[in-house]
Amino acid sequence: MSWILLIVAGLLEVGWAIGLKYTEGFTRLWPSVGTVFAMVASMILLGIAIATFKIYRENYQAPTSQLVTPEAAVRIDSALK
């Protein structure tokens, strides 16, 4: 379940990174609303994924998810260009 949340968080990061282009400096309402929603949802899902990861030790959870999410977002974003 944690990996699914992490993947969705990565996709939302790609979404808000692309959405920034369409907000035109947050002057357009609906692209801005979608971008802010994707930002908030991405952070919430990343937080839940970090809290529920069970890797090696209980207190050694954050590095994996903090590495995977941005890396996935960069790869997907570059593939879409």
N, C-alpha and C positions, 0 to 999 in steps of 0.2 A: 504494500500500500504506500509506503514511503517513497518508493521509486516512482510510482505513478504520480504522486503529488509533486515530486521533483521535476518530472518531465513536463507536467502541466505548467508549473511555475516557470520553467525555461521557455515554453511556448508563449506564455504571457509576457515574458521579458522581451522576446522577439517582437511581439505585438505592440508593446508600448514603444519600443525603439523605432519601429516603422511608423507608428502613430505620431511620433513627434514631428515627422516630416509633414504630415497633413494638418497639424494644428496651426501652422503658420504663426508661431510664437504665442500659442494659446489664445489666438484671436477668433478662431472658429469654434463654435460651441460644441457640436456633436463629436468631432474628432478629439477635442480636448477632454470631453467627458469620458469617451472610450479609452483614451490614453491614461487618464488618471485612474480609471477603474482597473485597467490592466496593471498599472504600477502597484496599486494597493493590493489587488488580489495576488499578484506575484509575490509580494513580501509576506503576506499572510500564509500562503501555501508553502513558501520556503521555510517560514518559522515552524509550521506544523511538521513539515518533513524532517527538519533538523531535530525537533523534539522527539520524533518517533523512530529515528534511525537506531538500529541495534548493530553496531559494528565494533569489533574487538572488545572495547570496554564501554561502559555506559557513559562515561564522561568524555569519550573521544568520538563525538558524532559530527560536529560542525565542519571539520575540514573537507570531508568527502562531498557533502552537499554544497558547500561553498565553492568547490572547484568544479563540480559537474554542471551546475545550473548556468553560470556565465559561459562556460566552454560550449555547452549545447546551444545557448542563445547566439553566440558568435558564429558557430558553424551553420546553424539554420539561416541566420541573417545573411551570411555571405553566400549561401546556396541560392537564396531568393533574388540576389542582385544580378 
